[in-house]
């Protein structure tokens, strides 16, 4: 009986290690897609930016009205991509830190702190919340909402 218990524990350990490795591989694929978005922004590469998103993706920003109330503003994905492709003298440089990645089957939720620079000049900071789906073995952003502020940046 003792040998069966040891064998059972070894089998469970091997399965756990395999599942953990698969989870890490998925996390890396998700990070790569999100990093490609920001590399595309830095390089003004609209094709790279577009490739990060699923068709029909939703983009939103949480802001404040003049009287300080919270408001959600939506952006058109195609307009966003066009703005990246327009010639601009300064690099759009969003620097992110992956804070949390949650995955369940074909759904992932990613939280990243960020600081945004135009060229070398600090513009604003906040948090991005991404929702991604795995489509044809590739992770794509279906929803992105962020906060934006100029103070209290890490």
C-alpha angles and dihedrals in degrees: 000000000000091000092051091053092051092048091048091051091049092051091049091049092052092048091048091051091050093049091047091052091050090050091051090050090053091049090052092050090050092048090049092054093048092045089051088057092057094040087053090051092050091048095041086237106155093184092057091047092048091049090062092062134071115231110275095021116170122230122194138167129202110221141152132256120231089268092052100257119140118255134179117222122194125212129201112244093220091050090050092051091047090053090054091050094050112101111259127172096225130059117247101227119183110181113200138188118204104231103169137001121188122185132187116171106297096354128084132179118199129189119196132176112217146185119204123211131185101208105318093330119103111235108172146317139217143120131299120210112197129190113196134183128201108238121176091347092307129105114232131182112244098169133022125178125171144179123228130202139147098215136055093036118161 
